[in-house]
Each structure stands twice: as C-alpha cells, then as structure tokens.
C-alpha cells in the first residue's frame, strides 16, 4: 500500500481491535478500529450442559467458576443437565474452550457460528 501523501510504501501494524498505517518517509498516519465478527455479535447465547457428565470435584469447581453457580448447583447441572450460562459470543467462546479442554458435553442455543 502506498502513502496517500508522498507515495512511499507504508507500514501496517495491527493490535487487538485497531489497524495503524504509517509512512516511514513523511510521517503520515492513519488509525482505524476493527471489531471482529464475534466481538460485534450482540446475540445472547445459552450453554446447556448435557445430562450425565462426570461429577469429578475439579469439573464441578470449573462449572461453578464459569457459571457463577454454587458448588451444589454446578454438580446438579453436570448430573442432570440444564442451562449453565447465558452470555454474548466472546464469553461463550471462552467458556466453551474451557469446557472442551476437560471433555464436558454441552450444546449452545441458538446455533453458535464461531
């Protein structure tokens, strides 16, 4: 990409949600924000734990921490199944990554495209 001012080749840097374009010759700079599709998604998703998961103490603690439930509520969700949490897409992705790592079975409603 060429600088809009002097035509020199620009340098591009990207952060978490920004893109910076700089010209090393004349100093022209442009900054723009970028939100990924998942960050821009305002849908509330529900994670439902499937019935019959292990009730290992560490799994119960994990579900408790991720959902905000107390220990007994988390244990019951793992045994009987049910809604664990309702969150936006970014949080759902973080939670499901942790659930996948320990093998807890779940489904998400509505369909989670990420």
C-alpha positions in Angstrom: 0.0 0.0 0.0 1.3 3.5 -0.9 1.2 6.6 1.3 -1.6 9.0 0.3 0.7 12.0 0.7 4.1 11.0 -0.8 3.5 7.7 -2.5 6.1 5.8 -0.4 5.4 2.3 0.8 3.6 2.4 4.2 4.0 0.1 7.2 0.9 -1.6 8.7 0.5 -2.6 12.4 -2.5 -4.3 13.9 -3.5 -4.7 17.6 -6.4 -6.3 19.3 -9.0 -4.0 17.7 -7.0 -1.4 15.7 -5.1 -1.1 12.5 -2.4 1.5 12.2 -0.9 2.6 8.8 2.3 4.7 8.9 4.5 6.2 6.3 8.2 6.0 7.4 9.1 8.8 4.9 6.7 11.6 5.6 5.1 10.5 8.9 1.5 10.3 7.6 -0.5 8.1 9.9 -4.0 6.6 9.9 -5.6 4.6 12.7 -8.9 2.7 12.4 -10.7 0.4 14.8 -11.6 -3.1 13.7 -14.1 -5.3 15.5 -14.1 -9.0 14.6 -17.5 -10.6 13.8 -17.5 -12.4 17.2 -16.8 -9.1 19.1 -19.6 -7.4 17.2 -22.2 -10.1 17.8 -24.8 -8.9 20.3 -26.8 -12.2 20.4 -27.2 -13.8 23.8 -26.3 -17.4 23.6 -27.1 -20.1 26.2 -24.8 -23.0 27.0 -26.7 -26.2 28.0 -24.8 -28.9 29.8 -25.8 -32.4 28.6 -27.1 -34.9 31.2 -24.6 -37.5 32.6 -21.3 -35.7 32.7 -18.7 -36.7 35.2 -19.1 -35.2 38.7 -15.4 -35.0 39.4 -14.7 -32.4 42.1 -12.5 -30.4 39.7 -15.1 -30.3 37.0 -17.7 -29.2 39.4 -15.4 -26.4 40.5 -14.8 -25.4 36.9 -18.5 -25.2 36.1 -19.1 -23.3 39.3 -16.4 -20.7 38.4 -17.5 -20.4 34.8 -21.2 -20.0 35.5 -21.3 -18.3 38.9 -23.3 -21.2 40.4 -22.5 -22.6 43.8 -20.9 -26.0 44.1 -24.2 -27.9 44.5 -25.9 -26.2 41.6 -22.9 -26.9 39.4 -22.9 -30.6 40.5 -26.6 -30.9 39.7 -26.1 -29.3 36.2 -23.4 -31.9 35.4 -25.6 -34.8 36.6 -29.0 -33.8 35.3 -28.2 -31.3 32.5 -29.6 -27.8 32.0 -28.7 -24.3 31.2 -25.3 -23.3 32.6 -25.0 -19.7 31.4 -26.3 -17.0 29.1 -23.7 -14.7 27.6 -22.5 -12.8 24.5 -20.5 -14.6 21.8 -17.0 -13.7 23.1 -17.7 -15.0 26.6 -19.4 -18.1 25.2 -16.3 -18.9 23.1 -14.0 -18.5 26.1 -16.3 -20.8 28.2 -16.7 -23.5 25.6 -12.9 -23.6 25.0 -12.5 -24.5 28.7 -15.4 -27.0 28.6 -13.8 -28.7 25.6 -10.5 -29.0 27.3 -12.0 -31.1 30.1 -14.5 -33.0 28.0 -17.8 -31.6 29.3 -20.6 -32.3 26.9 -22.8 -29.3 26.0 -24.8 -27.6 23.3 -25.4 -24.0 22.5 -28.7 -22.3 21.6 -29.2 -20.5 19.2 -26.7 -22.1 16.8 -23.2 -20.7 17.6 -21.4 -19.9 14.4 -17.9 -19.4 15.9 
